[in-house]
């Protein structure tokens, strides 16, 4: 009987780890103006009450009058966000016919304290409530 209980516990733990049942926070913000629409989505995963990882997706859709400048816009975004790579994050900038997207990912558990401080995720404000409050104060809607 005890082997069945142990196997049940292990199976349940594996199911939770595979389905990602940890606490997470998704916040979005959209802005329009100057010939473009920008949508930002921040997904923060938590280990307990501390942020464990972050994925930021910034998507910019350009009006037709600006599509000839997509390459320049992509280069500007790469330059603007290159410091994030030096802080232990990954950066992916892509462009399409009328849009540019930037995806930034961070695994806080594998970053040094110095790297986390450089991007504003220090240990004192790295909890769910503080991050949610900070993002909402910046104009994001969180769920």
C-alpha positions in Angstrom: 0.0 0.0 0.0 2.8 2.5 0.8 4.4 1.9 -2.7 1.1 2.9 -4.3 0.9 6.1 -2.2 4.5 7.0 -3.1 4.0 6.3 -6.8 0.8 8.5 -6.7 2.7 11.3 -5.1 5.5 11.1 -7.7 3.0 11.0 -10.5 1.2 14.0 -9.2 4.5 15.9 -8.7 5.5 15.1 -12.3 2.1 16.2 -13.6 2.5 19.6 -11.9 6.0 20.1 -13.1 5.0 19.2 -16.7 1.9 21.4 -16.8 3.6 24.4 -15.2 1.1 24.8 -12.3 3.4 27.4 -10.6 2.2 30.9 -10.0 2.4 33.2 -12.9 1.5 36.8 -13.8 0.6 38.1 -17.3 0.4 41.8 -17.9 -0.4 43.6 -21.2 -0.3 47.2 -22.4 -1.2 48.7 -25.8 -0.4 52.1 -27.2 -1.2 53.8 -30.5 0.4 56.9 -32.0 2.8 58.2 -34.6 1.9 55.7 -37.2 2.3 52.6 -35.1 0.5 50.3 -32.6 2.7 48.8 -29.9 1.5 45.9 -27.7 3.6 44.7 -24.8 3.1 41.5 -22.9 5.0 40.6 -19.8 4.8 37.0 -18.4 6.5 36.4 -15.1 6.8 32.9 -13.7 7.3 32.4 -9.9 9.0 29.9 -7.7 7.1 30.3 -4.5 6.6 34.1 -4.2 9.9 35.1 -6.0 10.1 35.7 -9.7 11.9 32.9 -11.4 11.7 33.9 -15.1 10.4 36.6 -17.4 9.3 36.7 -21.0 8.6 40.1 -22.5 7.0 40.3 -25.9 7.0 43.7 -27.6 5.2 43.9 -30.9 5.0 47.0 -33.1 2.7 47.2 -36.1 3.6 50.0 -38.4 1.2 51.9 -40.6 1.7 51.5 -44.4 3.5 54.8 -44.7 6.4 53.5 -42.5 6.8 49.9 -43.8 9.7 51.0 -46.1 11.6 51.7 -42.8 11.2 48.3 -41.2 14.9 47.4 -41.4 16.0 50.6 -39.8 13.4 50.2 -37.1 14.6 46.6 -36.4 18.2 47.8 -36.2 17.2 50.6 -33.8 15.4 48.1 -31.5 18.4 45.7 -31.5 20.6 48.6 -30.5 18.2 49.8 -27.8 17.9 46.4 -26.2 21.4 45.0 -26.6 22.3 45.8 -23.0 19.8 43.2 -21.9 21.9 40.5 -23.5 24.9 41.7 -21.5 22.7 41.3 -18.3 22.2 37.6 -18.8 18.9 37.8 -20.8 18.2 36.5 -24.3 17.0 38.9 -27.0 15.2 38.0 -30.3 14.3 40.8 -32.7 12.3 39.9 -35.9 10.5 41.8 -38.5 7.8 41.1 -41.0 6.1 43.0 -43.8 4.5 45.6 -41.4 5.7 44.7 -37.9 8.7 44.2 -35.7 8.7 42.1 -32.6 11.2 41.9 -29.7 11.2 39.0 -27.3 13.3 39.2 -24.2 13.6 36.3 -21.8 15.3 36.0 -18.4 15.9 33.1 -16.1 16.5 34.9 -12.7 17.6 31.7 -11.0 20.6 31.6 -13.3 21.5 35.3 -13.2 23.9 36.9 -10.8 22.6 39.5 -8.3 24.4 42.2 -10.2 22.7 41.2 -13.4 19.3 41.2 -11.7 20.0 44.6 -10.2 20.9 46.0 -13.6 17.5 45.3 -14.9 15.6 46.3 -11.7 14.8 42.8 -10.3 16.5 42.9 -7.0 15.7 40.5 -4.2 13.6 42.9 -2.1 11.1 43.7 -4.8 11.2 40.4 -6.6 7.8 39.1 -5.2 4.5 38.7 -6.9 2.7 41.6 -5.3 5.5 44.1 -5.8 6.0 43.1 -9.5 2.3 43.3 -10.2 2.0 46.6 -8.5 5.0 48.0 -10.4 3.7 46.8 -13.8 0.2 48.2 -13.1 1.7 51.5 -12.0 3.5 51.6 -15.4 0.2 51.2 -17.3 -0.1 47.4 -17.7 -3.3 45.5 -17.1 -2.5 42.3 -15.2 -4.5 39.1 -14.8 
